[in-house]
Amino acid sequence: MAIMKDDTVAGRISEALAGRIISGALEPGAKLRQDHIAEEFGASHVPVREAFRRLEAQGLAVSEPRRGVRVAGFSVEEVREVAEMRAALEVLALRNAAPNLTKAILDQAEVASRAGDHAGDVQTWENANRAFHRTILAPCRMPRLLKSIDDLHAASARFLFSGWRAEWEAPSDRDHQAILVALRKGDVDGAAILLGRHVKLGGKSPAGSTRIAKSQFYR
């Protein structure tokens, strides 16, 4: 899982734990034991507590009175909320990135999209998917906006991994290709509409089900 790097001790701990939570190695409700984590990373309790605060800010952990810090659960409503937020912020980033998108950048995004089409497992696909989105959005040059999008994308990845554990068939992402075609034509409005719709699909799930259909994550 691609996570933004932070060279502080707390940053390294939070990144490692976030990766485990997103991948499903740490399941919802699992207790995050401060002593054990401090020992594992050879750190004092201070950076561990800071790492916990970062995980809480990302929505990956919750602190409960007398129960300590646990891995956060999630609901269908949260999945939809994250998708709506991602759609709004990614469209904003794309509109600001558009004047700075070059042929080389768009070619790089196409390579990422094709890598996803040929991914042999869900994590490889998610890395390629994230690379596509990050490539077309990074030229917005708005680091706070990109950080918020990264956090939301991490949440989306967690929802995805929760529903995919065994079989895997790489999807062919027609939305990515349509977005690239629009951007190459200079049709920013069209690309923004496609991107917003594309991301929102990740927030739809079958009625009455708390699991997310695979097809909804072809984004």
N, C-alpha and C positions, 0 to 999 in steps of 0.2 A: 504494500500500500504506500503510495507516494504521499508523504506528509511534509509540510514546510519545515525546514531545519531550524533548530534553535540550539546554539552551542552552550547555553547555560546548563547547569546540572538539573535544575527543575525542568527546563525545556526538554532535555534528553529523556528524563523519566516520563514526562507527560506524553511525549511522542511515542515512546515504546509502549506505554499502557494504552494509548489511543489506538495504536495499530492492533493490539490484542483485542480490544473491545470491538473495533470495526470489523475485524475478521471473524469474530465469534469465538475466539479462543477464550475470552472472558465473557460469560453469558450474563444476561440481565439478572440482577439480584445478587451476583457474586460479590462478596465482601472484599474490599481493597484494604489489606492489613498494613498499616503504616510500618510496623516493625519489620515485617517480612520484606517489604519493598525497599526500605532503607538498607537492609542487609544485602539484598540482591544487587543493588546498585552501588554499594559501598558509600552511602551518603548519610548525612545526618537527617533528623526528622524535619528540619526547616525546609529544604528543597522538596521533600516528599509532600509536605502540606501545601506548598505552592503548586506542585504538580497536580494535586487533587483539586485545587481551586481552578486551575486551567481546564481540567476535565469537566468540572461542573459548568464552567462558562460555555463550554462546547456542547453541553447537554448530554455528555457521555457518562457522567457520574452524579450521584445525589448524596447529600449529607443528611443523615437522619439522627435526631436526638437519641442518645443511648444505643444506637445501632451502628454508628460510625459511617464510613463512606462505602457506598455500594455502586455497582454498575447500574446505570439507569435503564429502565425498560422503555418501551415506546408503544404507541397506539396507532391505529389507522389514521386518526385525526392528526397526529404529529407528522406522519408521513406526508399527508396532504399539505399541512402547513409548511413544511420544509420545501416541498416542491413549488408552492406558490411564492415563497420568499426567494428561492433560487431563481425562478423565472423572472421576477421583477428586477433582481439585482444583476443577473446576467445580461438582460436586455439593456439595462443602463450602462453596464461595462462595455458591451458590444458597440453601442452608439458612440461612446467616447473613444473606443479603440479603432473604429472604422477609418478615420483619416490617416492612421498610422499603419494600417495593414498593407504589407507589400506582397508581391507575388511570392517571394521566398517564404514569408510567414504562412501564406495560404497553402503553399506546397508542403510545408512542414506539418500543417494541420491535416492535410490529406494523407500524408504518410501515417500519422497517428490513427486516423479513421480506418485505413486499410489494415493496420496492425490489429485493431479491434476485430475486424471481420475475420481474421485468421487466428484469433486467440484460442488456445487450447484449454483454458480454464477461466473461471469467472474473475479471479483476481487479475490475471493478465489482461482480460478484457476491460476491467474497471480502470486499470492503470492507463490503458490506451485511450479509453473514453475521457478520463480526466485530462490527459495530455492534450486531446483535441480541444476541449473547452478552454483549458488554460492558455493554449497557444493563440486562439483567436481573441481572448479577453485581455491578456497581459499587456498589450500595447495601449490600453486605456490609461496606463501610468497613474493609477489611483490605488496605492498600496492598501489602504484601509478597506476599500471596497473589495479588493481581491482577497484579503484575509477573511472577510465575512463570507465570501463565496466559497473559499476553501473549507471553512468550518461547516457550511451547509452541505457541501459536496461530500465531506467525510460522513455526515449523518446519512446522506442518501446511500452511500456505499454500505453503511452498516445495515440499512433496511434491505438492501439488495442481498448481501451475504446471508442474512437471516433466512431468506427464502430459497437459497441455492446451496445445497450441501453435497450433492452427488453428481448427477448427470449434467452435462453441459454441451450446448451446441451454440457456436458463435453466431450471433445475429449479423445480418447485413444491414448497416445503418443508413437507410435512404435519407433520413433527415439530415445527417451530417453532410451528405453529398449535396442535398438541395440548398443547405445553408452556404456551402462553399460556392456553388454556382451563382447564387444571388450576390455574394460578396465579390466574386470575380467580375460580375457585371456592374458593380457599383450600386446595386440595389440594397441599400442599408435598411430601408423600411421593410422590405420583403424578408431580408435575413433576420431582422429583429422579430418579426411576426413568427417566422418558422422556429426560431430559437425558443421563444416564450412558450409556444405550443408544445414543442419537443420536450422541454423540461417539465412542464405541468403534467405530462403523461405519467411521469414517475410518481405522482401523487394519487393516481387512480388505482383502486383495487376492487376485486369482486365483491358484490354486496354480501354482507353477512360473514365475510371472511376477514381474519386478522392477519392472514398471510398475503404477500404481495405476488401477483401473477408475474411470471417471467417476462411476458411480452411487455409489461408496463415499464420494464427497466431497459428497454432497447433505446436508450436516450444518449 
